[in-house]
Amino acid sequence: MRKRRILLLIPILLSSAIMLLPFAWMLSASLKTNVEVFKFPIEWIPKNPQWRNYVTIWSKIDFGRFYFNTIKLTVIITLLQLATCSLAAYAFAKIDFPERNALFVAYIATLIVPFQVIMIPQFILFRRLGLVNRHLALILLQAFSPFGVFLMRQFYLSVPNELVEAARIDGLSEFGIYRKIMLPLSKPALASLTIFTFVFVWNDFLGPLIYLHSGHLRTIQLGIRMFISQYTAEYALIMAASVCSLIPVVIVFLACQRYFVEGITLTGLKG
């Protein structure tokens, strides 16, 4: 039994090391000069760490403003998705209304449509509405998520219908059932959705590139791109900025990880 556990542990550790290797290289490269970044063989621990790289990224561009914009958009969109997805999922899972399943399938089918297909019509629509070059455009575009609705619905299906029916008999409204029963039970699924949404919005590059044109509205991903000019790229500064941009994602994952695995497991069940 012990040998079997060791044999199972070895590939897990190897795969974990392989996945962490790019992050280790990024951290190492952030403490080097541009010349040293691509030096081979790789010098994992620089002899002369360039700690000033982490100071330069804040002074060379308006990195603080970009950081604030990204936090603002990510927090707002994540909260909106938690609200809209959980409410829609509750309706699809526990409220019986005409053509419920057909409507759900049609909504989920939008997942198969690539963003590149609707990108231009969407931009023309938002331009006519006067929302281009405003954070509100990205907030409205990403406030709803078919994937989030699917994730939450699968979890709500695992909640016994008898529990919901008993609450209705006791006089609770549908919103009361959602607020007092479903939400407290759905912490694992909400934590999973929080991580997925936070990471997606935080790392989004194409959306801000299309809709945000003014410098003071840019996000951290567009800010990092400013270290790339027409003829050269400051890779050491790019790596330093990438390390700084990774910190909030790590914090959110560590805060929600206790529910994450449970949420992924339970959302695959159907009651």
N, C-alpha and C positions, 0 to 999 in steps of 0.2 A: 504493500500500500504506500509506503514511504517512497519507494523507488518510482512508483507511478506518479506521485505528486511532484517529485523532482523532475521527471521527464516532461511533465506538463508545464512546470514552472520555467524551464529553460527556454522553450520557444516564446513564451510570454515576455520574458525579460529581454530576449533578443529583438523581438518585434518592437518592444517599448523603446529600446535603445536606438533602433533604426529611425523610429518616428521622432525621437527627441534630438537626433543628430543635427537636422537643419536649424533647430532653435539654438543649439549650442554653437553652431557656426555663426549664426546671426549675432549672438552675444559677443563672441570672440571678435568678429569683424567690426563691431561697433566701437571697439577699443583700439583700432588700428588706423594707420594712414591709408589713403587710397592705393598707394603702391603695395602695401603689405596685405591688402584684402585678398588678392588673388595669388599670393605667393604660394609656391608648391615645393616641397610638401607643406601642408597646412601647419601653421604655428598656432596651436589651440590656445595657449596662454602667451599673450604678447609680452615681449621683454620690456617694452616701454609703453604701458597702457595709455591711450589717448583719452583721458577722462574729459578733456575739454570738448570732445565731440558732443557730449550731452549738454554742454552749455551753449555751444555754437548753434545747435538746431533751434534753440529758443530765441536767439538774437538775430540769426540770419534771415529767418522768415517769421511771420506772425503765428508761430506755432501754438501759442496759448489761445489765440482766437479760434484757430482751427479745432483745437482740442475741445474748447467750450461748445462750438457749433455741433461737433459730433456727439458729445454727451447729451446736449439738448435734444437733437433729433432722435437719438437712440432711446433715450428714456421716454420721450413722448410717444413714439411709435410703439415701443414695447408695451407700455401701459394701455394704449388704445387697442392693440391686438389682443391683449389678455382679456379686455372687456368685450370686444366685438366677437372674438372667436368663441369664448366661453358661452356667451348669450346665444349665438347662432347654433352652437353645438348642442346646447340644452334643448332648444326648440326642435332640432332635427332628431334628437335621441329620445325625448320624453314627451313631446307634445304631438298629439295625433291630429294632423290637418290634411286636407285633400292634396294629393300628388306630392306628398312629403319626400318620398324616396326618389321620385323622378327629378324633383327640384334639387335634391342633394347631389345626385349623380351629375346633373348639368353643371352645378356649381363646382364640383370637384374636377370635372372634365376640363375646366380652364387651366388646370395644372399642366396639361400636355401642350398648351400653346406657348411657344417660346417667346420670351420678352422681346426679341428682335423683330417679331412679326407685328406686334402692336406698338412698338416704340415710336414710330413716326406719327401714326394717327393720334396716339395719346399726347404726344408733344404738341401737335397742331391744336387739339382740343384745349389743352391747358394754356396755350398761348392766346387763344381767343378769349379765354376766361380771365386773362390777365394775371395768371399765377406763375408764369415763368420768372426765374431769378428771385424766387421766394421760397423759404423753408416750407411754407404751407403746401406747396406742390408735392414735395416728397412725403410730407405727413399724410396727405389725403391719398396718395398712391399706395402707401404701405400700411394704412390703418386697418386694412382687411386682408385676411390670408386664408385661402382655401386649404392650405396644408395645416394651418392652425386649427381650423374648424374640424378637419378630419381627425387630427390628433386628439382634440378634446372630446369629440363625439365618440370615438372608440373607448375612451375612458368612461364616459357617462353611460354607455351601454352596459358596462360591467356593474353599475349600481342597480340593485334589484328594483323592479317596477313597483313591488309591494310597498317599498319605503315611500315612494312618491305618491302612490295612491292613498296611503295612510295619512300623509300630510295634507292631501286635498280634502279628505274626509274631515280632518280636524279644522278645516277652514282656511288653510294657507293659500294665498294666491300663487300664481305661477312664478312671479318674481320673488315672492317670499320663499318658495321652495328652492329656487335657484340660489338665493342669498344665504339662507339659513342651513340648507342641507347640502346642496351640490358643491358650492364653493369650498366649505370646510373639508369636504371629502376629496376635493380635486387638487390638493396641494402638490402631489407628485407630478401630475400632468401639467399644471401651471408652471412649475419649476422647469420642466422640460421645454415647454413653449418659450419661457423666458430666455433660456440659454440659446435656443435656435434663433429666435428673433433678434436678440441682442447681438449675437455674432454676425448675423447676416447684415443687419443695418450698419453696424460698426465698420464692417469691411466693405460696404457697398461703394463701388467706384463709378460705375456707369451711370447710375441715377443722378448723383451730384454733378457729374461731368456734363450731363445733358441739360439739367435744369438750373444749375447755379453758376452764374457768370461773373458776378462781382467778387472781388477778392475777400471782402469781409464776411461773405456767406459760405466760403469754402469749408469743406470737412477735412479731417486729418489725412484721408487718403489722397485727396487732391493736393494737400500741402506737401506730402512726401514727394509727390511727382515734381514739385518745384525744384528739387535738388538735381533734376535731370535737365540739362540744357541741350542746345542743338548739337554741340560737338563733344560734350563730355558729361559724365555723371559722377557725383560725389558719393560713391558707394558706402564709405564709412559713415557719412552723415545719414544716408538712407537707412542703414542698419540701426544706427542709434535711435532714429525716429521710429523705426519699426518696433524696437524694444519698448519704447515709451508707449506706443499705441497698443501694445499687447497687454499692458498691465491691467486696464479695466476688464478686459475679457477674462483674464485669469481670476481676478477677484470675483466676478459674477459666477464663474464656473465653480470655484471653491465654495461660494456661499450656497449654491443650489445643488451641489453634487450629491448630498445626502438623499435628495428626492429624485435625482436624475435617473438613476438605474431603475428605481421602482416605478417611475413614471413611464419609461420606455417599455418596461415589462407589462404593466397593467393596461396600457393603451392598445396592446395587441390582443386583449381578451374581449369577449362579447358575452354579456349576461343574458 
